[in-house]
Amino acid sequence: MVLDKGRIYGYAKAYLESVTELLEDKAEEAEGDRRIGDENLLRSALYQYEDDLNELEALMEGSTDDKK
């Protein structure tokens, strides 16, 4: 079975979106907590995943432009 770019990008996008949502929830939970370090680590990870998701979406747009 050979996966095409669209399916691979789709899987990667779904993964990044789910992790981003989880990190957003965890960071919001940590906001009211006294463990400021946890919130900062979660926010840092969240920003990295958001950046990765944005880069992936740009790649996906470029990939669909190539097919035209």
mmJSON file of the N, C-alpha and C atoms, coordinates in Angstrom:
{"data_MODEL":{"atom_site":{
"group_PDB":["ATOM","ATOM","ATOM","ATOM","ATOM","ATOM","ATOM","ATOM","ATOM","ATOM","ATOM","ATOM","ATOM","ATOM","ATOM","ATOM","ATOM","ATOM","ATOM","ATOM","ATOM","ATOM","ATOM","ATOM","ATOM","ATOM","ATOM","ATOM","ATOM","ATOM","ATOM","ATOM","ATOM","ATOM","ATOM","ATOM","ATOM","ATOM","ATOM","ATOM","ATOM","ATOM","ATOM","ATOM","ATOM","ATOM","ATOM","ATOM","ATOM","ATOM","ATOM","ATOM","ATOM","ATOM","ATOM","ATOM","ATOM","ATOM","ATOM","ATOM","ATOM","ATOM","ATOM","ATOM","ATOM","ATOM","ATOM","ATOM","ATOM","ATOM","ATOM","ATOM","ATOM","ATOM","ATOM","ATOM","ATOM","ATOM","ATOM","ATOM","ATOM","ATOM","ATOM","ATOM","ATOM","ATOM","ATOM","ATOM","ATOM","ATOM","ATOM","ATOM","ATOM","ATOM","ATOM","ATOM","ATOM","ATOM","ATOM","ATOM","ATOM","ATOM","ATOM","ATOM","ATOM","ATOM","ATOM","ATOM","ATOM","ATOM","ATOM","ATOM","ATOM","ATOM","ATOM","ATOM","ATOM","ATOM","ATOM","ATOM","ATOM","ATOM","ATOM","ATOM","ATOM","ATOM","ATOM","ATOM","ATOM","ATOM","ATOM","ATOM","ATOM","ATOM","ATOM","ATOM","ATOM","ATOM","ATOM","ATOM","ATOM","ATOM","ATOM","ATOM","ATOM","ATOM","ATOM","ATOM","ATOM","ATOM","ATOM","ATOM","ATOM","ATOM","ATOM","ATOM","ATOM","ATOM","ATOM","ATOM","ATOM","ATOM","ATOM","ATOM","ATOM","ATOM","ATOM","ATOM","ATOM","ATOM","ATOM","ATOM","ATOM","ATOM","ATOM","ATOM","ATOM","ATOM","ATOM","ATOM","ATOM","ATOM","ATOM","ATOM","ATOM","ATOM","ATOM","ATOM","ATOM","ATOM","ATOM","ATOM","ATOM","ATOM","ATOM","ATOM","ATOM","ATOM","ATOM","ATOM","ATOM","ATOM","ATOM","ATOM"],
"id":[1,2,3,4,5,6,7,8,9,10,11,12,13,14,15,16,17,18,19,20,21,22,23,24,25,26,27,28,29,30,31,32,33,34,35,36,37,38,39,40,41,42,43,44,45,46,47,48,49,50,51,52,53,54,55,56,57,58,59,60,61,62,63,64,65,66,67,68,69,70,71,72,73,74,75,76,77,78,79,80,81,82,83,84,85,86,87,88,89,90,91,92,93,94,95,96,97,98,99,100,101,102,103,104,105,106,107,108,109,110,111,112,113,114,115,116,117,118,119,120,121,122,123,124,125,126,127,128,129,130,131,132,133,134,135,136,137,138,139,140,141,142,143,144,145,146,147,148,149,150,151,152,153,154,155,156,157,158,159,160,161,162,163,164,165,166,167,168,169,170,171,172,173,174,175,176,177,178,179,180,181,182,183,184,185,186,187,188,189,190,191,192,193,194,195,196,197,198,199,200,201,202,203,204],
"type_symbol":["N","C","C","N","C","C","N","C","C","N","C","C","N","C","C","N","C","C","N","C","C","N","C","C","N","C","C","N","C","C","N","C","C","N","C","C","N","C","C","N","C","C","N","C","C","N","C","C","N","C","C","N","C","C","N","C","C","N","C","C","N","C","C","N","C","C","N","C","C","N","C","C","N","C","C","N","C","C","N","C","C","N","C","C","N","C","C","N","C","C","N","C","C","N","C","C","N","C","C","N","C","C","N","C","C","N","C","C","N","C","C","N","C","C","N","C","C","N","C","C","N","C","C","N","C","C","N","C","C","N","C","C","N","C","C","N","C","C","N","C","C","N","C","C","N","C","C","N","C","C","N","C","C","N","C","C","N","C","C","N","C","C","N","C","C","N","C","C","N","C","C","N","C","C","N","C","C","N","C","C","N","C","C","N","C","C","N","C","C","N","C","C","N","C","C","N","C","C","N","C","C","N","C","C"],
"label_atom_id":["N","CA","C","N","CA","C","N","CA","C","N","CA","C","N","CA","C","N","CA","C","N","CA","C","N","CA","C","N","CA","C","N","CA","C","N","CA","C","N","CA","C","N","CA","C","N","CA","C","N","CA","C","N","CA","C","N","CA","C","N","CA","C","N","CA","C","N","CA","C","N","CA","C","N","CA","C","N","CA","C","N","CA","C","N","CA","C","N","CA","C","N","CA","C","N","CA","C","N","CA","C","N","CA","C","N","CA","C","N","CA","C","N","CA","C","N","CA","C","N","CA","C","N","CA","C","N","CA","C","N","CA","C","N","CA","C","N","CA","C","N","CA","C","N","CA","C","N","CA","C","N","CA","C","N","CA","C","N","CA","C","N","CA","C","N","CA","C","N","CA","C","N","CA","C","N","CA","C","N","CA","C","N","CA","C","N","CA","C","N","CA","C","N","CA","C","N","CA","C","N","CA","C","N","CA","C","N","CA","C","N","CA","C","N","CA","C","N","CA","C","N","CA","C","N","CA","C","N","CA","C","N","CA","C","N","CA","C"],
"label_alt_id":[null,null,null,null,null,null,null,null,null,null,null,null,null,null,null,null,null,null,null,null,null,null,null,null,null,null,null,null,null,null,null,null,null,null,null,null,null,null,null,null,null,null,null,null,null,null,null,null,null,null,null,null,null,null,null,null,null,null,null,null,null,null,null,null,null,null,null,null,null,null,null,null,null,null,null,null,null,null,null,null,null,null,null,null,null,null,null,null,null,null,null,null,null,null,null,null,null,null,null,null,null,null,null,null,null,null,null,null,null,null,null,null,null,null,null,null,null,null,null,null,null,null,null,null,null,null,null,null,null,null,null,null,null,null,null,null,null,null,null,null,null,null,null,null,null,null,null,null,null,null,null,null,null,null,null,null,null,null,null,null,null,null,null,null,null,null,null,null,null,null,null,null,null,null,null,null,null,null,null,null,null,null,null,null,null,null,null,null,null,null,null,null,null,null,null,null,null,null,null,null,null,null,null,null],
"label_comp_id":["MET","MET","MET","VAL","VAL","VAL","LEU","LEU","LEU","ASP","ASP","ASP","LYS","LYS","LYS","GLY","GLY","GLY","ARG","ARG","ARG","ILE","ILE","ILE","TYR","TYR","TYR","GLY","GLY","GLY","TYR","TYR","TYR","ALA","ALA","ALA","LYS","LYS","LYS","ALA","ALA","ALA","TYR","TYR","TYR","LEU","LEU","LEU","GLU","GLU","GLU","SER","SER","SER","VAL","VAL","VAL","THR","THR","THR","GLU","GLU","GLU","LEU","LEU","LEU","LEU","LEU","LEU","GLU","GLU","GLU","ASP","ASP","ASP","LYS","LYS","LYS","ALA","ALA","ALA","GLU","GLU","GLU","GLU","GLU","GLU","ALA","ALA","ALA","GLU","GLU","GLU","GLY","GLY","GLY","ASP","ASP","ASP","ARG","ARG","ARG","ARG","ARG","ARG","ILE","ILE","ILE","GLY","GLY","GLY","ASP","ASP","ASP","GLU","GLU","GLU","ASN","ASN","ASN","LEU","LEU","LEU","LEU","LEU","LEU","ARG","ARG","ARG","SER","SER","SER","ALA","ALA","ALA","LEU","LEU","LEU","TYR","TYR","TYR","GLN","GLN","GLN","TYR","TYR","TYR","GLU","GLU","GLU","ASP","ASP","ASP","ASP","ASP","ASP","LEU","LEU","LEU","ASN","ASN","ASN","GLU","GLU","GLU","LEU","LEU","LEU","GLU","GLU","GLU","ALA","ALA","ALA","LEU","LEU","LEU","MET","MET","MET","GLU","GLU","GLU","GLY","GLY","GLY","SER","SER","SER","THR","THR","THR","ASP","ASP","ASP","ASP","ASP","ASP","LYS","LYS","LYS","LYS","LYS","LYS"],
"label_asym_id":["A","A","A","A","A","A","A","A","A","A","A","A","A","A","A","A","A","A","A","A","A","A","A","A","A","A","A","A","A","A","A","A","A","A","A","A","A","A","A","A","A","A","A","A","A","A","A","A","A","A","A","A","A","A","A","A","A","A","A","A","A","A","A","A","A","A","A","A","A","A","A","A","A","A","A","A","A","A","A","A","A","A","A","A","A","A","A","A","A","A","A","A","A","A","A","A","A","A","A","A","A","A","A","A","A","A","A","A","A","A","A","A","A","A","A","A","A","A","A","A","A","A","A","A","A","A","A","A","A","A","A","A","A","A","A","A","A","A","A","A","A","A","A","A","A","A","A","A","A","A","A","A","A","A","A","A","A","A","A","A","A","A","A","A","A","A","A","A","A","A","A","A","A","A","A","A","A","A","A","A","A","A","A","A","A","A","A","A","A","A","A","A","A","A","A","A","A","A","A","A","A","A","A","A"],
"label_entity_id":["1","1","1","1","1","1","1","1","1","1","1","1","1","1","1","1","1","1","1","1","1","1","1","1","1","1","1","1","1","1","1","1","1","1","1","1","1","1","1","1","1","1","1","1","1","1","1","1","1","1","1","1","1","1","1","1","1","1","1","1","1","1","1","1","1","1","1","1","1","1","1","1","1","1","1","1","1","1","1","1","1","1","1","1","1","1","1","1","1","1","1","1","1","1","1","1","1","1","1","1","1","1","1","1","1","1","1","1","1","1","1","1","1","1","1","1","1","1","1","1","1","1","1","1","1","1","1","1","1","1","1","1","1","1","1","1","1","1","1","1","1","1","1","1","1","1","1","1","1","1","1","1","1","1","1","1","1","1","1","1","1","1","1","1","1","1","1","1","1","1","1","1","1","1","1","1","1","1","1","1","1","1","1","1","1","1","1","1","1","1","1","1","1","1","1","1","1","1","1","1","1","1","1","1"],
"label_seq_id":[1,1,1,2,2,2,3,3,3,4,4,4,5,5,5,6,6,6,7,7,7,8,8,8,9,9,9,10,10,10,11,11,11,12,12,12,13,13,13,14,14,14,15,15,15,16,16,16,17,17,17,18,18,18,19,19,19,20,20,20,21,21,21,22,22,22,23,23,23,24,24,24,25,25,25,26,26,26,27,27,27,28,28,28,29,29,29,30,30,30,31,31,31,32,32,32,33,33,33,34,34,34,35,35,35,36,36,36,37,37,37,38,38,38,39,39,39,40,40,40,41,41,41,42,42,42,43,43,43,44,44,44,45,45,45,46,46,46,47,47,47,48,48,48,49,49,49,50,50,50,51,51,51,52,52,52,53,53,53,54,54,54,55,55,55,56,56,56,57,57,57,58,58,58,59,59,59,60,60,60,61,61,61,62,62,62,63,63,63,64,64,64,65,65,65,66,66,66,67,67,67,68,68,68],
"pdbx_PDB_ins_code":[null,null,null,null,null,null,null,null,null,null,null,null,null,null,null,null,null,null,null,null,null,null,null,null,null,null,null,null,null,null,null,null,null,null,null,null,null,null,null,null,null,null,null,null,null,null,null,null,null,null,null,null,null,null,null,null,null,null,null,null,null,null,null,null,null,null,null,null,null,null,null,null,null,null,null,null,null,null,null,null,null,null,null,null,null,null,null,null,null,null,null,null,null,null,null,null,null,null,null,null,null,null,null,null,null,null,null,null,null,null,null,null,null,null,null,null,null,null,null,null,null,null,null,null,null,null,null,null,null,null,null,null,null,null,null,null,null,null,null,null,null,null,null,null,null,null,null,null,null,null,null,null,null,null,null,null,null,null,null,null,null,null,null,null,null,null,null,null,null,null,null,null,null,null,null,null,null,null,null,null,null,null,null,null,null,null,null,null,null,null,null,null,null,null,null,null,null,null,null,null,null,null,null,null],
"Cartn_x":[0.852,0.0,0.899,0.672,1.448,0.56,1.056,0.312,0.74,-0.217,0.142,0.368,0.923,1.245,0.02,-1.11,-2.331,-2.734,-2.652,-3.016,-2.008,-0.73,0.301,0.133,-0.061,-0.278,-1.54,-2.572,-3.819,-3.621,-2.876,-2.578,-1.759,-0.742,0.114,-0.683,-1.551,-2.367,-3.308,-3.959,-4.874,-4.123,-2.923,-2.113,-1.752,-1.241,-0.83,-2.014,-3.172,-4.366,-4.782,-4.738,-5.166,-4.199,-2.906,-1.925,-2.061,-2.294,-2.462,-3.662,-4.778,-5.969,-5.691,-5.015,-4.691,-3.8,-2.779,-1.88,-2.596,-3.518,-4.295,-5.089,-5.739,-6.526,-5.641,-4.517,-3.607,-3.015,-2.679,-2.119,-3.164,-4.431,-5.497,-5.698,-5.617,-5.735,-4.604,-3.411,-2.235,-2.215,-3.011,-3.018,-3.362,-4.367,-4.803,-3.995,-3.07,-2.26,-1.032,-0.466,0.729,1.998,1.88,3.056,3.267,3.794,3.985,4.879,5.878,6.782,6.037,5.042,4.25,3.518,2.92,2.191,3.138,4.306,5.266,5.74,5.999,6.414,5.306,4.079,2.954,2.736,2.833,2.659,3.768,4.993,6.112,5.884,5.468,5.176,4.015,2.995,1.838,2.27,3.092,3.537,4.33,5.143,5.919,4.992,3.994,3.058,2.227,1.846,1.111,1.975,3.254,4.177,4.3,4.437,4.537,3.273,2.119,0.853,0.767,1.179,1.172,2.1,3.28,4.214,3.638,2.992,2.382,1.273,0.437,-0.636,-0.074,1.031,1.667,2.2,2.778,3.247,2.096,0.991,-0.178,-0.71,-0.744,-1.21,-0.27,1.022,1.994,1.863,1.554,1.391,0.172,-0.912,-2.105,-1.887,-1.079,-0.768,0.051,0.92,1.762,0.93,-0.217,-1.059,-1.85,-1.952,-2.746,-1.991],
"Cartn_y":[-1.177,0.0,1.242,2.106,3.329,4.507,5.331,6.515,7.694,8.476,9.681,10.839,11.912,13.065,13.581,13.635,14.164,13.389,12.075,11.254,11.427,11.455,11.63,12.982,14.028,15.362,15.376,14.686,14.622,13.988,12.876,12.227,13.146,13.766,14.658,15.843,16.4,17.55,17.155,16.011,15.553,15.348,14.776,14.579,15.915,16.844,18.143,18.897,18.817,19.487,18.894,17.567,16.935,17.263,17.251,17.585,19.054,19.921,21.344,21.577,20.913,21.053,20.549,19.415,18.862,19.824,20.367,21.301,22.583,23.063,24.252,23.99,22.833,22.477,22.374,21.696,21.515,22.849,23.726,25.037,25.87,25.8,26.536,26.008,24.683,24.094,24.58,24.69,25.07,26.559,27.375,28.816,29.144,28.491,28.781,28.062,27.261,26.467,27.25,26.868,27.552,27.101,26.076,25.55,26.312,27.493,28.378,27.713,26.962,26.286,25.348,24.64,23.727,24.487,25.598,26.392,26.87,27.358,27.859,26.757,25.572,24.446,24.042,23.993,23.634,24.661,25.937,26.999,26.934,26.67,26.559,25.413,24.263,23.12,23.44,24.112,24.492,25.374,26.371,27.274,26.519,25.554,24.776,23.952,23.308,22.508,23.397,24.577,25.502,25.923,26.194,26.53,25.37,24.152,22.971,22.804,23.031,22.92,23.965,25.186,26.235,25.887,25.354,24.953,23.819,22.863,21.753,22.251,23.16,23.696,24.428,25.157,25.829,24.802,23.714,22.643,22.023,21.793,21.193,22.092,23.401,24.341,24.33,24.252,24.18,22.89,21.802,20.514,20.518,21.153,21.19,22.151,23.19,24.103,23.411,22.457,21.723,20.87,20.398,19.505,20.257,21.589,22.373,22.634],
"Cartn_z":[0.0,0.0,0.0,-0.926,-1.031,-0.654,0.259,0.667,-0.199,-0.614,-1.356,-0.39,-0.901,-0.056,0.677,-0.004,0.611,1.857,1.789,2.96,4.082,3.729,4.758,5.426,4.632,5.188,6.05,5.597,6.362,7.725,7.754,9.037,9.935,9.362,10.147,10.674,9.834,10.247,11.386,11.257,12.311,13.623,13.547,14.75,15.38,14.574,15.106,15.697,15.044,15.568,16.912,17.023,18.283,19.417,19.136,20.177,20.562,19.583,19.855,20.768,20.48,21.32,22.743,22.856,24.169,24.952,24.297,24.976,25.384,24.543,24.905,26.181,26.233,27.427,28.662,28.529,29.665,30.115,29.179,29.532,30.257,29.819,30.497,31.917,32.089,33.426,34.322,33.765,34.554,34.889,34.17,34.422,35.865,36.405,37.759,38.818,38.38,39.299,39.735,40.817,41.323,40.601,39.795,39.106,37.796,37.908,36.755,35.712,36.154,35.219,34.299,34.825,34.003,32.906,33.28,32.284,31.197,31.591,30.606,29.662,30.219,29.374,28.408,28.913,28.061,26.965,27.314,26.307,25.266,25.705,24.773,23.784,24.306,23.442,22.506,23.038,22.23,21.064,21.334,20.265,19.208,19.628,18.661,17.773,18.374,17.588,16.66,17.121,16.253,15.068,15.333,14.234,13.251,13.779,12.922,12.082,12.701,11.986,10.879,11.153,10.133,8.973,9.286,8.232,7.398,8.066,7.342,6.424,6.915,6.086,4.871,5.05,3.926,2.926,3.429,2.546,1.775,2.483,1.844,0.739,0.986,-0.035,-1.226,-0.977,-2.055,-2.843,-2.151,-2.798,-3.712,-3.281,-4.131,-5.291,-5.09,-6.189,-7.256,-6.857,-7.795,-8.739,-8.254,-9.056,-10.113,-9.955,-10.912,-12.18],
"occupancy":[1.0,1.0,1.0,1.0,1.0,1.0,1.0,1.0,1.0,1.0,1.0,1.0,1.0,1.0,1.0,1.0,1.0,1.0,1.0,1.0,1.0,1.0,1.0,1.0,1.0,1.0,1.0,1.0,1.0,1.0,1.0,1.0,1.0,1.0,1.0,1.0,1.0,1.0,1.0,1.0,1.0,1.0,1.0,1.0,1.0,1.0,1.0,1.0,1.0,1.0,1.0,1.0,1.0,1.0,1.0,1.0,1.0,1.0,1.0,1.0,1.0,1.0,1.0,1.0,1.0,1.0,1.0,1.0,1.0,1.0,1.0,1.0,1.0,1.0,1.0,1.0,1.0,1.0,1.0,1.0,1.0,1.0,1.0,1.0,1.0,1.0,1.0,1.0,1.0,1.0,1.0,1.0,1.0,1.0,1.0,1.0,1.0,1.0,1.0,1.0,1.0,1.0,1.0,1.0,1.0,1.0,1.0,1.0,1.0,1.0,1.0,1.0,1.0,1.0,1.0,1.0,1.0,1.0,1.0,1.0,1.0,1.0,1.0,1.0,1.0,1.0,1.0,1.0,1.0,1.0,1.0,1.0,1.0,1.0,1.0,1.0,1.0,1.0,1.0,1.0,1.0,1.0,1.0,1.0,1.0,1.0,1.0,1.0,1.0,1.0,1.0,1.0,1.0,1.0,1.0,1.0,1.0,1.0,1.0,1.0,1.0,1.0,1.0,1.0,1.0,1.0,1.0,1.0,1.0,1.0,1.0,1.0,1.0,1.0,1.0,1.0,1.0,1.0,1.0,1.0,1.0,1.0,1.0,1.0,1.0,1.0,1.0,1.0,1.0,1.0,1.0,1.0,1.0,1.0,1.0,1.0,1.0,1.0,1.0,1.0,1.0,1.0,1.0,1.0],
"B_iso_or_equiv":[0.0,0.0,0.0,0.0,0.0,0.0,0.0,0.0,0.0,0.0,0.0,0.0,0.0,0.0,0.0,0.0,0.0,0.0,0.0,0.0,0.0,0.0,0.0,0.0,0.0,0.0,0.0,0.0,0.0,0.0,0.0,0.0,0.0,0.0,0.0,0.0,0.0,0.0,0.0,0.0,0.0,0.0,0.0,0.0,0.0,0.0,0.0,0.0,0.0,0.0,0.0,0.0,0.0,0.0,0.0,0.0,0.0,0.0,0.0,0.0,0.0,0.0,0.0,0.0,0.0,0.0,0.0,0.0,0.0,0.0,0.0,0.0,0.0,0.0,0.0,0.0,0.0,0.0,0.0,0.0,0.0,0.0,0.0,0.0,0.0,0.0,0.0,0.0,0.0,0.0,0.0,0.0,0.0,0.0,0.0,0.0,0.0,0.0,0.0,0.0,0.0,0.0,0.0,0.0,0.0,0.0,0.0,0.0,0.0,0.0,0.0,0.0,0.0,0.0,0.0,0.0,0.0,0.0,0.0,0.0,0.0,0.0,0.0,0.0,0.0,0.0,0.0,0.0,0.0,0.0,0.0,0.0,0.0,0.0,0.0,0.0,0.0,0.0,0.0,0.0,0.0,0.0,0.0,0.0,0.0,0.0,0.0,0.0,0.0,0.0,0.0,0.0,0.0,0.0,0.0,0.0,0.0,0.0,0.0,0.0,0.0,0.0,0.0,0.0,0.0,0.0,0.0,0.0,0.0,0.0,0.0,0.0,0.0,0.0,0.0,0.0,0.0,0.0,0.0,0.0,0.0,0.0,0.0,0.0,0.0,0.0,0.0,0.0,0.0,0.0,0.0,0.0,0.0,0.0,0.0,0.0,0.0,0.0,0.0,0.0,0.0,0.0,0.0,0.0],
"pdbx_formal_charge":[null,null,null,null,null,null,null,null,null,null,null,null,null,null,null,null,null,null,null,null,null,null,null,null,null,null,null,null,null,null,null,null,null,null,null,null,null,null,null,null,null,null,null,null,null,null,null,null,null,null,null,null,null,null,null,null,null,null,null,null,null,null,null,null,null,null,null,null,null,null,null,null,null,null,null,null,null,null,null,null,null,null,null,null,null,null,null,null,null,null,null,null,null,null,null,null,null,null,null,null,null,null,null,null,null,null,null,null,null,null,null,null,null,null,null,null,null,null,null,null,null,null,null,null,null,null,null,null,null,null,null,null,null,null,null,null,null,null,null,null,null,null,null,null,null,null,null,null,null,null,null,null,null,null,null,null,null,null,null,null,null,null,null,null,null,null,null,null,null,null,null,null,null,null,null,null,null,null,null,null,null,null,null,null,null,null,null,null,null,null,null,null,null,null,null,null,null,null,null,null,null,null,null,null],
"auth_seq_id":[1,1,1,2,2,2,3,3,3,4,4,4,5,5,5,6,6,6,7,7,7,8,8,8,9,9,9,10,10,10,11,11,11,12,12,12,13,13,13,14,14,14,15,15,15,16,16,16,17,17,17,18,18,18,19,19,19,20,20,20,21,21,21,22,22,22,23,23,23,24,24,24,25,25,25,26,26,26,27,27,27,28,28,28,29,29,29,30,30,30,31,31,31,32,32,32,33,33,33,34,34,34,35,35,35,36,36,36,37,37,37,38,38,38,39,39,39,40,40,40,41,41,41,42,42,42,43,43,43,44,44,44,45,45,45,46,46,46,47,47,47,48,48,48,49,49,49,50,50,50,51,51,51,52,52,52,53,53,53,54,54,54,55,55,55,56,56,56,57,57,57,58,58,58,59,59,59,60,60,60,61,61,61,62,62,62,63,63,63,64,64,64,65,65,65,66,66,66,67,67,67,68,68,68],
"auth_comp_id":["MET","MET","MET","VAL","VAL","VAL","LEU","LEU","LEU","ASP","ASP","ASP","LYS","LYS","LYS","GLY","GLY","GLY","ARG","ARG","ARG","ILE","ILE","ILE","TYR","TYR","TYR","GLY","GLY","GLY","TYR","TYR","TYR","ALA","ALA","ALA","LYS","LYS","LYS","ALA","ALA","ALA","TYR","TYR","TYR","LEU","LEU","LEU","GLU","GLU","GLU","SER","SER","SER","VAL","VAL","VAL","THR","THR","THR","GLU","GLU","GLU","LEU","LEU","LEU","LEU","LEU","LEU","GLU","GLU","GLU","ASP","ASP","ASP","LYS","LYS","LYS","ALA","ALA","ALA","GLU","GLU","GLU","GLU","GLU","GLU","ALA","ALA","ALA","GLU","GLU","GLU","GLY","GLY","GLY","ASP","ASP","ASP","ARG","ARG","ARG","ARG","ARG","ARG","ILE","ILE","ILE","GLY","GLY","GLY","ASP","ASP","ASP","GLU","GLU","GLU","ASN","ASN","ASN","LEU","LEU","LEU","LEU","LEU","LEU","ARG","ARG","ARG","SER","SER","SER","ALA","ALA","ALA","LEU","LEU","LEU","TYR","TYR","TYR","GLN","GLN","GLN","TYR","TYR","TYR","GLU","GLU","GLU","ASP","ASP","ASP","ASP","ASP","ASP","LEU","LEU","LEU","ASN","ASN","ASN","GLU","GLU","GLU","LEU","LEU","LEU","GLU","GLU","GLU","ALA","ALA","ALA","LEU","LEU","LEU","MET","MET","MET","GLU","GLU","GLU","GLY","GLY","GLY","SER","SER","SER","THR","THR","THR","ASP","ASP","ASP","ASP","ASP","ASP","LYS","LYS","LYS","LYS","LYS","LYS"],
"auth_asym_id":["A","A","A","A","A","A","A","A","A","A","A","A","A","A","A","A","A","A","A","A","A","A","A","A","A","A","A","A","A","A","A","A","A","A","A","A","A","A","A","A","A","A","A","A","A","A","A","A","A","A","A","A","A","A","A","A","A","A","A","A","A","A","A","A","A","A","A","A","A","A","A","A","A","A","A","A","A","A","A","A","A","A","A","A","A","A","A","A","A","A","A","A","A","A","A","A","A","A","A","A","A","A","A","A","A","A","A","A","A","A","A","A","A","A","A","A","A","A","A","A","A","A","A","A","A","A","A","A","A","A","A","A","A","A","A","A","A","A","A","A","A","A","A","A","A","A","A","A","A","A","A","A","A","A","A","A","A","A","A","A","A","A","A","A","A","A","A","A","A","A","A","A","A","A","A","A","A","A","A","A","A","A","A","A","A","A","A","A","A","A","A","A","A","A","A","A","A","A","A","A","A","A","A","A"],
"auth_atom_id":["N","CA","C","N","CA","C","N","CA","C","N","CA","C","N","CA","C","N","CA","C","N","CA","C","N","CA","C","N","CA","C","N","CA","C","N","CA","C","N","CA","C","N","CA","C","N","CA","C","N","CA","C","N","CA","C","N","CA","C","N","CA","C","N","CA","C","N","CA","C","N","CA","C","N","CA","C","N","CA","C","N","CA","C","N","CA","C","N","CA","C","N","CA","C","N","CA","C","N","CA","C","N","CA","C","N","CA","C","N","CA","C","N","CA","C","N","CA","C","N","CA","C","N","CA","C","N","CA","C","N","CA","C","N","CA","C","N","CA","C","N","CA","C","N","CA","C","N","CA","C","N","CA","C","N","CA","C","N","CA","C","N","CA","C","N","CA","C","N","CA","C","N","CA","C","N","CA","C","N","CA","C","N","CA","C","N","CA","C","N","CA","C","N","CA","C","N","CA","C","N","CA","C","N","CA","C","N","CA","C","N","CA","C","N","CA","C","N","CA","C","N","CA","C","N","CA","C","N","CA","C","N","CA","C","N","CA","C"],
"pdbx_PDB_model_num":[1,1,1,1,1,1,1,1,1,1,1,1,1,1,1,1,1,1,1,1,1,1,1,1,1,1,1,1,1,1,1,1,1,1,1,1,1,1,1,1,1,1,1,1,1,1,1,1,1,1,1,1,1,1,1,1,1,1,1,1,1,1,1,1,1,1,1,1,1,1,1,1,1,1,1,1,1,1,1,1,1,1,1,1,1,1,1,1,1,1,1,1,1,1,1,1,1,1,1,1,1,1,1,1,1,1,1,1,1,1,1,1,1,1,1,1,1,1,1,1,1,1,1,1,1,1,1,1,1,1,1,1,1,1,1,1,1,1,1,1,1,1,1,1,1,1,1,1,1,1,1,1,1,1,1,1,1,1,1,1,1,1,1,1,1,1,1,1,1,1,1,1,1,1,1,1,1,1,1,1,1,1,1,1,1,1,1,1,1,1,1,1,1,1,1,1,1,1,1,1,1,1,1,1]
}}}
